[in-house]
Amino acid sequence: MNIEKITKNNVGVAHVTADEKVITDLQSALDLMMTVKYETGLKNIVISKELITDNFFILSSGLAGEILQKFINYQFRIAIYGDYSAYTSKPLRDFIYESNNGRDVFFTDGLERAVDILTGR
C-alpha cells in the first residue's frame, strides 16, 4: 500500500493506492484510517473503488454502513472514485446519491474530482 499526500486549497488529502484490496472488512478499514493518520496526519482519504471489497457495494451485507459509520465516528472523510455504471441496484444508487449530498462520504468518477470534493468544502 502506498499513501501519497496531495495538497490543494491548503487542504491535505491522502491518496491510497495498492496492488490488492485495501478495505476487505471493518478491521482493515480501521487499520487504513490509523495508518493514514499516523503516516500523514490527515483525515481525508481518496481511494479507488477497486481497492474495496465487492461486498461493500452490496448494501444488504451491511458492510458499507458499518465501515462508513466508523469513518464518520473517527471524523475522517473519504472519497471513493471509480466507474459505478455497472451497478444497477436502486438502493445502492440512492445510497451514493445521499452520500454525495452529505459532508463526509463521496462517490466520484475520478481521482481529480475526488480530490476537488475533499479540498473544496
Phi, psi and chi 1 to 4 in degrees:
 res  aa     phi    psi   chi1   chi2   chi3   chi4
   1 MET       -  137.3  177.0  173.4   68.1      -
   2 ASN  -120.7  144.3  -62.8  -51.5      -      -
   3 ILE  -126.1  117.5  -57.4  171.0      -      -
   4 GLU  -107.2  129.1  173.3 -168.0    5.9      -
   5 LYS   -87.5  123.6 -172.3  173.8  179.0  178.5
   6 ILE  -116.3  130.4  -59.8  170.8      -      -
   7 THR  -117.8  130.1  -56.6      -      -      -
   8 LYS  -147.9  136.5 -171.4  170.9 -176.5  178.3
   9 ASN    55.8   33.5  -59.9  -34.6      -      -
  10 ASN    63.0   23.4  -66.0  -40.2      -      -
  11 VAL  -121.9  132.1  177.2      -      -      -
  12 GLY   -93.5  143.7      -      -      -      -
  13 VAL  -133.6  138.8  173.8      -      -      -
  14 ALA   -98.2  115.4      -      -      -      -
  15 HIS   -94.2  115.8  177.5 -143.0      -      -
  16 VAL   -97.5  128.0  177.1      -      -      -
  17 THR  -129.5  157.1   57.4      -      -      -
  18 ALA  -167.5  167.1      -      -      -      -
  19 ASP   -92.7   -5.5  -66.4  -30.1      -      -
  20 GLU  -142.3  172.5   58.1 -169.6   30.3      -
  21 LYS   -59.7  136.2  -57.1  -82.4 -173.4 -163.4
  22 VAL  -101.6  -38.6  173.9      -      -      -
  23 ILE  -109.4  109.3  -62.4  177.1      -      -
  24 THR  -117.5  -19.5   56.9      -      -      -
  25 ASP  -162.2 -176.6   56.3   16.4      -      -
  26 LEU   -62.2  -43.7  180.0   59.1      -      -
  27 GLN   -63.6  -40.1 -173.0   58.4   52.6      -
  28 SER   -66.9  -32.2   63.1      -      -      -
  29 ALA   -67.4  -42.9      -      -      -      -
  30 LEU   -63.2  -42.1  -69.0  167.8      -      -
  31 ASP   -60.6  -41.2  -68.3  -15.1      -      -
  32 LEU   -61.4  -48.0  172.6   64.7      -      -
  33 MET   -58.2  -46.3  -74.9 -172.8  -80.9      -
  34 MET   -69.3  -35.8  -65.6  -51.4  108.4      -
  35 THR   -65.4  -45.9  -60.5      -      -      -
  36 VAL   -61.0  -46.6  165.8      -      -      -
  37 LYS   -61.8  -43.3  179.3   68.7  174.6  153.2
  38 TYR   -68.4  -44.5  175.6   76.3      -      -
  39 GLU   -80.2  -29.1  -69.7 -173.6   13.1      -
  40 THR  -122.1  -20.6   68.3      -      -      -
  41 GLY    78.2    8.1      -      -      -      -
  42 LEU  -100.2  157.1  -61.4  172.6      -      -
  43 LYS  -124.8   14.8  -73.9 -169.4  161.5 -171.5
  44 ASN  -110.8  122.3  -69.9  -38.3      -      -
  45 ILE  -122.7  133.9  -62.9  174.8      -      -
  46 VAL  -117.6  129.1  174.2      -      -      -
  47 ILE  -147.2  145.5 -170.8  168.5      -      -
  48 SER   -73.3  143.6  167.7      -      -      -
  49 LYS   -63.8  -21.3   76.2  173.4 -161.2   65.5
  50 GLU   -66.7  -18.0  -57.1  -57.7  -37.2      -
  51 LEU   -94.5    8.8  -59.4 -178.0      -      -
  52 ILE  -118.5  136.6  -59.2  173.3      -      -
  53 THR   -54.1  144.7 -176.5      -      -      -
  54 ASP   -61.5  -28.9  -66.5  -24.5      -      -
  55 ASN   -60.7  -25.8  -76.4  -17.6      -      -
  56 PHE   -57.5  -37.2  179.5   91.8      -      -
  57 PHE   -89.1    5.2  -61.0   98.7      -      -
  58 ILE  -103.5   96.0  -58.6  170.1      -      -
  59 LEU   -58.5  -30.7  -68.2 -175.3      -      -
  60 SER   -65.5  -16.9   61.4      -      -      -
  61 SER   -71.9  -22.4   74.1      -      -      -
  62 GLY    80.0   -5.4      -      -      -      -
  63 LEU   -65.3  -44.1 -170.6   58.7      -      -
  64 ALA   -59.4  -48.7      -      -      -      -
  65 GLY   -61.1  -42.9      -      -      -      -
  66 GLU   -62.9  -47.5 -171.7  176.6   34.6      -
  67 ILE   -68.2  -48.3  -72.2  173.0      -      -
  68 LEU   -67.0  -29.8  -64.0  176.8      -      -
  69 GLN   -64.3  -37.5 -172.4   60.5   53.1      -
  70 LYS   -65.3  -41.1  -69.3  -65.0 -178.4 -171.1
  71 PHE   -57.5  -45.8  -88.5   84.4      -      -
  72 ILE   -67.0  -44.3  -67.3  166.2      -      -
  73 ASN   -58.9  -38.4  -71.3  -10.8      -      -
  74 TYR   -91.3   10.6  -70.8  106.5      -      -
  75 GLN    60.3   38.4  -61.2  175.4  -17.2      -
  76 PHE   -97.3  153.9  -83.7   77.6      -      -
  77 ARG  -120.3  144.2  -63.8  171.1   70.0 -140.8
  78 ILE  -137.6  139.7 -173.1  169.4      -      -
  79 ALA  -123.0  121.7      -      -      -      -
  80 ILE  -106.5  120.8  -56.7  166.4      -      -
  81 TYR  -112.7  149.6   64.9   90.5      -      -
  82 GLY   158.4 -173.7      -      -      -      -
  83 ASP   -93.7  115.7 -179.9    7.5      -      -
  84 TYR  -103.6    6.6  -61.4   98.2      -      -
  85 SER   -65.7  -23.5   62.7      -      -      -
  86 ALA   -76.4  -15.4      -      -      -      -
  87 TYR   -84.8  123.2  -62.2  112.1      -      -
  88 THR  -108.2   -3.8   58.7      -      -      -
  89 SER   -65.7  120.4  163.1      -      -      -
  90 LYS   -62.6  -42.8 -178.1  171.3  176.1    3.2
  91 PRO   -59.2  -38.5  -26.7   35.4      -      -
  92 LEU   -67.6  -43.1  178.5   59.6      -      -
  93 ARG   -61.3  -41.2  -69.6 -152.9  171.8  -88.5
  94 ASP   -64.1  -40.9  -68.5  -14.3      -      -
  95 PHE   -61.1  -45.7  179.8   75.8      -      -
  96 ILE   -63.3  -44.3  -71.2  172.0      -      -
  97 TYR   -59.6  -49.3  175.8   80.9      -      -
  98 GLU   -64.1  -40.6  -69.8  -61.4  -35.7      -
  99 SER   -61.1  -44.0  -64.9      -      -      -
 100 ASN   -67.0  -15.3  -73.5  -17.9      -      -
 101 ASN   -96.7    4.4  -74.4  -54.0      -      -
 102 GLY   -97.1 -155.4      -      -      -      -
 103 ARG  -123.1   -5.8  -63.9 -174.0  -33.7 -143.2
 104 ASP  -122.5  -28.6  -58.9  -54.4      -      -
 105 VAL  -128.7  131.2  177.7      -      -      -
 106 PHE  -138.4  147.3  -55.2   93.8      -      -
 107 PHE  -122.3  122.3  -64.0   87.0      -      -
 108 THR  -131.1  171.7   71.2      -      -      -
 109 ASP   -88.0  -16.0   59.0   -8.3      -      -
 110 GLY  -155.0  165.0      -      -      -      -
 111 LEU   -60.0  -47.1  172.0   60.3      -      -
 112 GLU   -59.6  -43.7 -174.0  175.0  -28.3      -
 113 ARG   -64.8  -39.4  179.8   71.9 -178.3  126.4
 114 ALA   -62.2  -44.3      -      -      -      -
 115 VAL   -64.4  -43.4  171.2      -      -      -
 116 ASP   -58.4  -42.4  -74.5  -13.4      -      -
 117 ILE   -63.4  -46.4  -72.8  171.3      -      -
 118 LEU   -75.2  -21.8  -69.7 -179.1      -      -
 119 THR  -101.8   -9.3   59.7      -      -      -
 120 GLY  -101.5   -5.8      -      -      -      -
 121 ARG  -103.4      -  -68.9 -172.9 -179.7 -124.0
